[in-house]
Amino acid sequence: MPESRAEKYINRKPIPSGGIYKNEKRRKKRVRALVASGSRRSSYSSNNKLAESENAAQNSNMSWGTELWDQNDNLAMHTHRGIEGLDRFASFLRDRVAIEAEYAGKLRRLVKNYQPKKKEEEDNEFTTMQAFRNMLKEVGDLAGQREIVSESLQNQIILGVTLLSKTLREDRKKCLSDGATLQQNLNTQLTSLERAKRNYEKAYRDSEKAVDSYKRADMDLNLSRAEVERYKNVMTTKIQQSDDAKNEYANQLQKTNNLQQQHYSMMLPAVLNRLQELDEKRTRGFKEFIIGAAEAESSVAPIIARCMEGIVKAGESIDEKEDSSKVIERYQSGFTPPRDIPFEDLSKSDPDAVHDSHYSNSTANHLTIRGTMSANKLKKRVGIFNIFGSNKNSLTADGQKEDFSDLPPNQRRKKLQAKITELQQKIAQETNARDGLMKMKIVYEANSSLGNPMTVEGQLNESEHKLEKLKVDLKKYQGFLEKANQVQMATSSPQANRNQLQNGHRTSRHSNGSADDHHDDGDDQPDDAGSLSSSSASPESGLGTSHTSLPGSGQGSANENAIGEDTYYETEVEALQPLGTCRALYPFEATSEGSIPMNEGEELQVIEIDQGDGWTRVRRANNSNGWDEGFVPTSYIECTLYA
């Protein structure tokens, strides 16, 4: 085998003059060291391959550090998109929470808007309205469950997603920063290796040239020894520089290989494995959050199912027969249907009597219809003869009379029974309160340290006073109910009154809406005929001189009294509007209830025209009470009605 240039140079016989190879031993030692280092590098490389095979066997779980060691950029992009997907999921949950909250709020407003109004409370007894009210309650509970879902998603899922996303972003940023630092260190070492290699290559070429120059000079006999020595010194220097550059290159190569081996086997895989753990953590969180959102929904599903069952139960509770019975119970007047109308032979009767009978018939028919269908919304106008009488019944807060005599018989008995039941309950409550106060007083008397008995005495007296008043009211309403039960339905019917009028019987319809025989209340109210006869000659009565008096009225008969009282029904749902104005022709002094005084020439508002009884209802402004209303004789005024 031919010898290499380095071996030739080492084994070359020294030139015996000048001590040129003074450092020959040191040079040989260095060359042998380089050869030994090359063998060590080859051994180290084989060891690295063995370690890598062992690591591959150990990392058979397909970790990012070993399988994706060269995909750092793609892994960075993948983790970034994964975290963005998590943020998108959080945005979806926020939008859903907003929808759930809005849906719950709208459901609650819907329930509130459709709650029965106070004026509709009387309809709540029907099964349809009760079912509707129960359904509204269940819908309100549904709204509450949607609010629970919204709160669960907000407080548990969205909060967890936001926290996880923040943590993942911070960890990813740190991992990428560490990976960039490792790559920068490796690149720096590779740059140093490349620079050492270039230096070594340049030094080696220079040493080769110096050796060739020395050989040519040594073989040239024309050169002096001094010149040959100079070439030899240059050769030695260049060889020394080549050896130093070679050592530096070998040193940088060893450092680079060590760093590269650590970079790709330990440091970079550790960073990539952290990215893998980070991404797997995101994936597990995504899974848990989706399941948690479903559990938040399913946790209220049993309650929502019960709400649906409640709505179905409410629907099944509707009973059409029961509602029909309640309609009968509410609106049944107790009147009997009218009897046949007798034939009126005009050739055998007085024309005036026929006219009066026809007027009574039409009026009674009108009363029967209105009194039966909507008696609870009507009030009767006080007739002319009740103006001169006393008002036996005061009005309640809702405009009805105290004894409910303005209602049909059945409705009246129902109202009275409800009032009696209410009073009995109040009496029971007040009795319990009084008994408690009495026991407290006994305890205070037995032990004065607990309290002063006199402090209870005032409360006890007040309770006794309330109890006595409730008992009086109870007895009064029981009397009303007993009297209402004694009245026959046929007698209470306006149609019956009409028939009585046609048969010539005298009845008196009071402002309470019931028709009683006149002798029943003779002690409480003056006779209508007497009132008529005592006032017919004066302008106050409005009968003797009124231009609207009925033909043939004369001094006022009992039949006319009945007609006059039975004709004044009107709806008073709202305040009467003025129909025109009037001017007083004569002064009038009010001497009976329901009438108002006026001065000659006074201007008044007409709110109700003469209904045939000789009286007109007027209104005047009053600084203290607002308005004064009452009746004045029609013959005393001059009316101007609005067009």
C-alpha positions in Angstrom: 0.0 0.0 0.0 1.5 3.4 -1.0 2.2 5.7 1.8 0.2 8.8 2.4 1.8 12.2 2.2 1.5 12.6 5.9 3.3 9.2 6.5 5.9 10.1 4.0 6.5 13.3 5.7 6.7 11.6 9.1 9.0 8.9 8.0 11.2 11.1 6.0 14.8 11.1 7.1 15.9 14.3 8.7 18.3 16.6 6.9 21.5 16.5 9.0 22.2 20.2 9.0 20.8 23.2 10.8 18.5 21.3 13.3 15.5 21.7 11.0 13.5 18.9 12.7 14.0 20.2 16.2 10.3 19.7 17.0 9.9 16.5 15.1 8.9 14.4 18.1 6.2 16.9 19.1 4.9 16.9 15.5 4.6 13.2 15.4 2.8 13.1 18.7 0.2 15.5 17.4 -0.4 13.5 14.2 -0.9 10.4 16.2 -3.3 12.2 18.5 -5.3 13.3 15.4 -5.5 9.7 14.2 -6.6 8.5 17.6 -9.3 11.2 17.8 -10.7 10.1 14.4 -11.0 6.6 15.7 -12.8 7.9 18.8 -15.2 9.9 16.7 -16.1 6.8 14.7 -16.7 4.9 17.9 -18.8 7.8 19.3 -20.9 7.8 16.1 -21.6 4.1 16.5 -22.6 4.6 20.1 -25.0 7.3 19.0 -26.7 5.0 16.5 -27.1 2.4 19.2 -28.6 5.0 21.6 -31.0 6.2 19.0 -32.1 2.6 18.3 -32.7 2.1 22.0 -34.6 5.4 22.2 -36.7 4.4 19.2 -37.6 1.1 20.9 -38.5 3.0 24.1 -40.5 5.6 22.3 -42.7 3.2 20.5 -45.8 5.2 21.6 -45.3 7.5 18.6 -44.4 10.6 20.5 -44.0 13.9 18.7 -40.4 14.2 19.9 -39.2 11.2 17.9 -41.7 11.0 15.1 -42.0 14.7 14.3 -38.6 16.0 15.1 -38.3 17.9 11.9 -41.9 19.3 11.9 -41.6 22.1 14.4 -43.2 24.7 12.2 -46.2 22.5 11.4 -46.6 21.6 15.0 -46.6 25.2 16.0 -49.3 25.9 13.4 -51.4 22.9 14.5 -51.4 23.9 18.2 -52.3 27.4 17.2 -55.3 26.3 15.2 -56.3 23.9 18.0 -56.4 26.8 20.5 -58.3 28.9 18.1 -60.9 26.1 17.8 -61.2 26.1 21.5 -61.8 29.8 21.5 -64.4 29.3 18.8 -66.2 26.8 21.0 -66.2 29.3 23.8 -67.7 31.9 21.5 -70.4 29.4 20.5 -71.2 28.8 24.2 -71.4 32.5 24.9 -73.9 33.0 22.0 -75.9 30.1 23.3 -76.0 31.4 26.8 -77.2 34.8 25.4 -79.9 32.9 23.5 -80.9 30.9 26.5 -81.1 34.0 28.7 -83.1 35.9 26.1 -85.4 33.0 25.6 -86.0 32.7 29.4 -86.6 36.4 29.7 -89.1 36.4 26.9 -90.9 33.5 28.3 -91.2 35.3 31.7 -92.5 38.4 30.0 -94.9 36.3 28.0 -96.2 34.7 31.2 -96.5 38.1 32.9 -98.3 39.7 29.9 -100.9 36.9 29.9 -101.6 36.7 33.6 -105.3 37.2 34.3 -106.2 40.8 35.0 -108.0 41.9 38.1 -111.2 42.6 36.1 -111.0 39.0 34.7 -110.8 37.3 38.1 -114.5 36.4 37.9 -113.7 34.1 34.9 -111.0 32.2 36.9 -113.7 29.8 38.2 -114.0 28.2 34.7 -111.8 25.1 34.1 -110.5 26.6 30.9 -109.1 29.7 32.7 -107.8 27.6 35.5 -106.0 25.3 33.0 -104.6 28.3 31.2 -103.4 29.8 34.5 -101.7 26.5 35.4 -100.1 26.3 32.0 -98.7 29.8 32.5 -97.3 28.7 35.8 -95.6 25.7 34.1 -94.2 27.9 31.3 -92.8 30.2 34.0 -91.1 27.1 35.5 -89.7 26.3 32.1 -88.2 29.7 31.9 -86.6 29.1 35.2 -85.0 25.9 33.9 -83.6 27.7 30.8 -82.1 30.2 33.2 -80.5 27.4 35.1 -79.0 26.0 31.9 -77.7 29.5 31.0 -76.1 29.9 34.4 -74.5 26.4 34.3 -73.0 27.0 30.9 -71.7 30.4 32.0 -70.3 29.6 35.4 -68.9 26.1 34.6 -68.3 25.5 30.9 -67.4 28.9 29.6 -65.3 29.8 32.6 -63.4 26.6 32.2 -62.9 27.0 28.5 -61.6 30.5 28.9 -59.2 29.5 31.7 -57.9 26.5 29.7 -57.4 28.6 26.5 -55.4 31.1 28.5 -53.2 28.4 30.1 -52.6 26.7 26.7 -51.6 29.9 25.0 -49.1 30.7 27.7 -47.6 27.1 27.7 -47.5 27.1 23.9 -45.7 30.4 23.8 -43.1 29.1 26.3 -42.6 25.9 24.4 -42.1 27.7 21.1 -39.7 30.1 22.8 -37.6 27.2 24.2 -37.6 25.4 20.8 -36.4 28.6 19.1 -33.7 29.0 21.6 -32.5 25.5 21.1 -32.5 25.9 17.3 -30.6 29.1 17.6 -27.9 27.5 19.7 -27.6 24.7 17.2 -27.4 27.1 14.3 -24.7 29.0 16.1 -22.7 25.9 16.6 -23.1 24.9 12.9 -21.9 28.3 11.9 -18.8 27.9 14.1 -18.2 24.5 12.6 -18.5 25.8 9.1 -16.0 28.6 9.8 -13.5 26.2 11.4 -13.8 24.0 8.3 -13.1 26.8 5.9 -10.1 27.9 8.0 -8.8 24.3 8.0 -9.3 23.9 4.3 -7.4 27.2 3.6 -4.6 26.3 6.0 -4.2 22.8 4.5 -3.9 24.2 0.9 -1.3 26.7 2.1 0.7 23.9 3.8 0.6 21.8 0.6 1.9 24.7 -1.4 4.7 25.3 1.1 5.8 21.7 1.0 5.9 21.7 -2.8 7.9 24.9 -2.8 10.4 23.5 -0.3 10.8 20.3 -2.4 11.5 22.3 -5.5 14.0 24.5 -3.7 15.7 21.6 -2.1 16.2 20.0 -5.5 17.3 23.2 -7.2 21.2 23.3 -7.0 21.3 26.9 -8.1 19.8 28.1 -4.8 21.9 28.9 -1.9 21.5 27.1 1.4 20.1 30.2 3.0 17.3 30.4 0.4 16.5 26.7 0.9 16.4 27.2 4.6 13.9 30.1 4.2 11.6 27.8 2.2 11.9 25.2 4.8 10.9 27.6 7.6 7.9 28.7 5.6 6.9 25.1 5.1 7.2 24.4 8.8 5.0 27.4 9.7 2.3 26.5 7.2 2.3 22.9 8.4 1.9 24.1 11.9 -1.0 26.4 11.0 -2.6 23.6 9.1 -2.3 21.4 12.1 -3.9 24.1 14.4 -6.7 24.7 12.0 -7.3 20.9 11.7 -7.4 20.6 15.5 -9.8 23.5 15.7 -12.0 22.0 13.0 -12.0 18.6 14.8 -12.9 20.3 18.1 -15.8 22.3 16.6 -17.0 19.2 14.8 -17.0 17.2 18.0 -18.9 20.1 19.8 -21.4 20.3 16.9 -22.1 16.6 16.8 -22.5 16.5 20.6 -24.9 19.4 20.5 -26.8 18.1 17.5 -27.1 14.7 19.1 -28.5 16.3 22.3 -30.7 18.6 20.4 -32.5 16.0 18.4 -32.4 13.2 21.0 -33.2 15.0 24.2 -33.8 18.8 24.1 -36.0 19.2 21.0 -38.0 16.1 21.7 -38.7 17.4 25.2 -40.1 20.6 23.8 -42.1 18.8 21.2 -43.4 16.4 23.8 -44.6 19.3 25.9 -46.4 20.6 22.8 -48.0 17.2 22.5 -49.1 17.2 26.1 -50.5 20.7 25.6 -52.5 19.6 22.6 -53.7 16.5 24.3 -54.8 18.6 27.3 -56.8 20.8 24.9 -58.4 17.8 23.3 -59.3 16.3 26.7 -60.7 19.7 27.7 -62.8 19.9 24.5 -64.2 16.5 25.3 -65.1 17.3 28.9 -66.6 20.7 28.0 -68.9 19.2 25.3 -70.0 16.5 27.7 -70.5 19.1 30.5 -72.7 21.2 28.2 -74.8 18.2 27.5 -75.0 17.3 31.2 -76.1 20.9 32.0 -79.0 20.5 29.5 -79.9 16.9 30.6 -79.8 17.9 34.3 -83.0 20.0 33.9 -84.6 17.5 31.5 -86.6 15.7 34.3 -88.0 19.0 35.6 -88.9 20.1 32.1 -90.6 16.8 31.6 -92.6 17.4 34.8 -93.5 20.8 33.5 -94.8 19.2 30.3 -96.7 16.7 32.4 -98.2 19.6 34.3 -99.3 21.3 31.1 -100.9 18.1 29.9 -102.6 17.6 33.3 -103.9 21.2 33.1 -105.3 20.5 29.6 -107.0 17.3 30.8 -108.6 19.1 33.7 -110.8 21.1 31.4 -114.4 20.0 31.7 -116.9 21.5 29.3 -119.9 20.3 31.3 -118.6 21.9 34.5 -118.0 25.2 32.7 -121.5 25.1 31.3 -122.9 24.5 34.8 -120.9 27.5 36.1 -122.2 29.7 33.4 -125.7 28.8 34.4 -124.9 29.4 38.1 -123.4 32.8 37.3 -126.0 34.2 35.0 -129.2 32.5 36.1 -131.6 35.3 37.1 -134.3 33.2 38.8 -137.0 34.8 36.7 -139.7 32.6 35.1 -140.3 32.9 31.4 -143.1 35.4 30.6 -146.6 34.2 30.2 -148.7 34.6 27.1 -149.6 38.2 26.3 -153.4 38.7 26.5 -155.4 39.9 23.5 -156.3 43.6 23.7 -159.7 44.4 22.2 -159.4 48.0 21.2 -163.2 48.4 20.6 -163.9 47.5 24.3 -161.2 49.5 26.1 -160.3 53.1 26.8 -157.7 54.5 24.2 -155.7 56.1 27.0 -155.6 52.9 28.9 -154.5 51.0 25.8 -151.7 53.5 25.3 -150.6 53.2 28.8 -150.7 49.4 28.6 -148.7 49.4 25.4 -146.1 51.7 27.0 -145.9 49.4 30.0 -145.5 46.2 27.9 -142.6 47.6 25.8 -140.8 48.8 28.8 -141.2 45.6 30.8 -140.0 43.5 27.9 -136.9 45.8 27.7 -136.3 45.3 31.4 -136.7 41.5 31.3 -134.0 41.1 28.6 -131.5 43.5 30.2 -132.1 42.3 33.7 -131.6 38.7 32.8 -128.6 38.9 30.5 -126.4 41.6 32.1 -128.0 42.5 35.4 -124.6 42.7 37.1 -123.5 45.6 34.8 -126.7 47.7 35.1 -128.0 50.2 37.6 -131.5 51.5 37.9 -132.3 55.2 37.8 -134.2 56.3 40.8 -137.8 56.9 39.8 -139.7 60.0 40.5 -141.4 58.7 43.6 -138.2 57.4 45.1 -136.9 60.9 44.9 -139.4 61.9 47.5 -138.8 58.8 49.6 -135.7 57.7 51.6 -132.8 55.7 50.2 -133.0 52.5 52.2 -129.9 50.8 50.8 -126.4 52.4 50.6 -124.1 51.5 47.7 -121.0 49.3 48.0 -117.6 50.1 46.6 -118.4 48.5 43.3 -121.7 50.5 42.9 -124.0 47.7 44.1 -126.5 48.0 46.9 -125.7 46.8 50.3 -128.4 44.1 50.2 -127.7 43.3 46.5 -131.3 44.0 45.7 -130.4 45.4 42.3 -129.3 41.9 41.2 -131.6 39.1 40.0 -132.8 36.8 42.7 -130.4 33.9 42.2 -127.4 36.3 41.9 -128.6 38.2 44.9 -128.8 35.0 47.0 -125.3 33.9 45.8 -123.8 37.3 46.7 -125.5 37.3 50.1 -124.3 33.8 50.9 -120.7 34.7 49.9 -120.9 37.8 52.1 -122.2 35.7 55.0 -119.4 33.2 54.6 -116.8 36.1 54.5 -118.3 37.6 57.7 -118.2 34.2 59.4 -114.6 33.8 58.6 -113.8 37.2 59.8 -115.7 36.5 63.0 -113.7 33.3 63.5 -110.4 35.1 63.0 -111.4 38.0 65.3 -112.6 35.5 67.9 -109.2 33.7 67.9 -107.5 37.1 68.2 -109.7 38.0 71.1 -109.1 34.7 72.9 -105.3 35.2 72.4 -105.5 38.6 73.9 -107.5 37.3 76.9 -104.9 34.6 77.5 -102.1 37.2 77.3 -104.0 39.4 79.8 -104.4 36.4 82.2 -100.6 35.7 81.9 -99.7 39.3 82.5 -102.1 39.5 85.6 -100.5 36.3 87.0 -96.9 37.6 86.4 -96.6 41.3 86.1 -92.9 41.0 85.1 -93.9 39.7 81.7 -96.0 42.8 80.9 -98.7 45.3 81.9 -102.2 43.9 81.6 -103.5 47.4 80.9 -101.6 47.4 77.6 -103.7 44.5 76.4 -107.0 46.0 77.7 -107.2 48.6 74.8 -106.6 45.9 72.2 -109.1 43.7 73.8 -111.8 46.4 73.8 -111.0 47.2 70.2 -111.3 43.5 69.3 -114.6 43.2 71.1 -115.9 46.2 69.2 -114.9 44.7 65.9 -116.4 41.4 66.8 -119.7 43.0 67.8 -119.8 45.0 64.6 -119.1 41.8 62.5 -121.9 40.0 64.3 -124.3 42.8 63.6 -123.3 42.8 59.9 -123.7 39.0 59.9 -127.2 39.2 61.4 -128.1 41.9 58.9 -127.0 39.9 55.9 -128.7 36.8 57.2 -131.9 38.8 57.4 -131.3 40.0 53.8 -130.8 36.3 52.7 -133.9 35.2 54.6 -135.9 37.9 52.9 -134.5 37.0 49.5 -135.4 33.4 50.0 -139.0 34.3 50.8 -139.5 36.2 47.5 -141.0 34.1 44.8 -139.2 34.0 41.5 -142.3 34.8 39.5 -143.1 37.8 41.6 -139.6 39.1 41.2 -139.7 39.0 37.4 -140.1 42.3 35.5 -142.4 40.3 33.1 -144.5 39.4 36.1 -144.8 43.0 37.0 -145.9 43.7 33.5 -148.5 41.1 33.7 -149.6 42.5 37.1 -149.9 45.9 35.4 -152.0 44.5 32.7 -154.2 42.9 35.2 -154.6 46.2 37.1 -152.6 45.2 40.2 -150.5 47.9 41.8 -146.8 47.2 42.5 -144.0 49.4 43.3 -140.5 48.8 41.8 -137.8 50.3 44.0 -134.3 51.2 43.1 -133.1 47.8 44.4 -134.4 46.1 41.3 -137.0 43.9 43.1 -140.8 44.3 42.8 -142.5 44.1 46.2 -146.1 44.6 47.0 -146.6 48.1 48.3 -147.9 47.2 51.7 -144.8 45.3 52.5 -142.7 48.4 52.9 -145.4 50.7 54.0 -143.7 51.6 57.3 -140.4 52.6 55.7 -141.5 54.5 52.6 -144.5 56.9 52.1 -147.2 55.8 49.8 -146.5 56.6 46.2 -150.0 57.8 45.5 -149.9 60.0 48.5 -146.6 61.5 47.4 -148.0 62.1 44.0 -151.2 63.7 45.2 -149.4 66.0 47.6 -147.0 67.4 45.0 -149.0 67.2 41.7 -150.4 70.8 42.0 -146.9 72.3 42.5 -144.3 73.0 39.8 -141.9 70.8 41.8 -143.7 67.6 41.0 -143.3 68.2 37.2 -146.5 66.3 36.6 -149.3 68.8 36.7 -147.7 71.3 34.4 -145.1 69.4 32.6 -145.4 69.3 28.8 -144.0 65.8 28.8 -146.6 64.3 31.2 -148.4 61.2 29.8 -151.8 61.8 28.3 -154.6 61.1 30.8 -152.3 61.1 33.8 -154.6 63.4 35.8 -153.4 63.5 39.5 -151.5 60.3 39.0 -152.9 56.8 39.3 -151.4 53.8 40.9 -151.0 52.3 37.4 -149.0 55.4 36.3 -146.8 55.1 39.4 -145.9 51.5 38.5 -145.1 52.5 34.9 -143.1 55.5 36.0 -140.9 53.5 38.4 -140.4 50.5 36.1 -139.2 52.6 33.1 -136.0 54.0 34.5 -133.2 51.6 33.7 -130.0 52.7 32.2 -126.4 51.7 32.0 -124.1 53.6 34.3 -120.8 52.1 33.4 -119.2 55.5 32.9 -120.0 59.1 33.7 -122.9 60.6 31.7 -122.0 63.0 29.0 -123.9 66.3 28.8 -126.7 66.2 26.2 -127.2 69.9 26.1 -127.8 73.0 28.3 -130.9 74.4 30.0 -131.9 77.7 31.7 -134.1 78.0 34.8 -137.4 79.8 34.1 -138.4 79.8 37.8 -136.6 79.3 41.1 -136.8 75.9 42.5 -136.2 74.8 46.1 -135.3 71.1 46.5 -137.3 69.5 49.2 -136.8 65.8 48.4 -133.9 63.5 48.0 -132.4 63.3 44.5 -133.5 66.9 43.5 -131.3 70.0 43.5 -132.2 73.6 43.9 -131.8 76.2 41.2 -132.1 80.0 40.8 -134.1 81.8 38.0 -131.9 82.3 35.0 -129.2 79.8 36.1 -127.4 77.8 33.4 -127.1 74.0 33.9 -126.0 71.0 31.9 -128.6 68.4 30.8 -127.3 64.9 31.4 -130.6 63.0 31.0 -133.7 64.2 29.3 -137.2 63.7 30.6 -138.3 60.1 30.5 -142.0 60.9 30.8 -142.0 61.5 34.6 -141.8 65.3 34.4 -138.2 65.4 35.7 -135.0 66.2 33.9 -131.5 65.3 35.3 -129.1 68.2 35.3 -125.6 69.0 36.5 -123.8 72.1 37.7 -120.2 72.9 38.6 -119.4 73.0 42.3 -116.1 74.4 43.6 -116.0 72.1 46.6 -117.2 68.8 45.3 -116.6 69.2 41.6 -120.2 68.6 40.3 -123.8 68.7 41.7 -126.2 66.4 40.0 -129.9 65.9 40.5 -133.4 66.3 39.1 -135.4 69.4 38.5 -139.0 69.8 37.1 -139.0 69.9 33.3 -141.6 72.6 33.3 -139.2 74.9 35.2 -136.5 74.9 32.6 -135.9 75.7 28.9 -133.7 73.1 27.3 -131.3 73.5 24.3 -130.0 70.0 23.3 -126.8 69.5 21.3 -127.2 68.5 17.6 
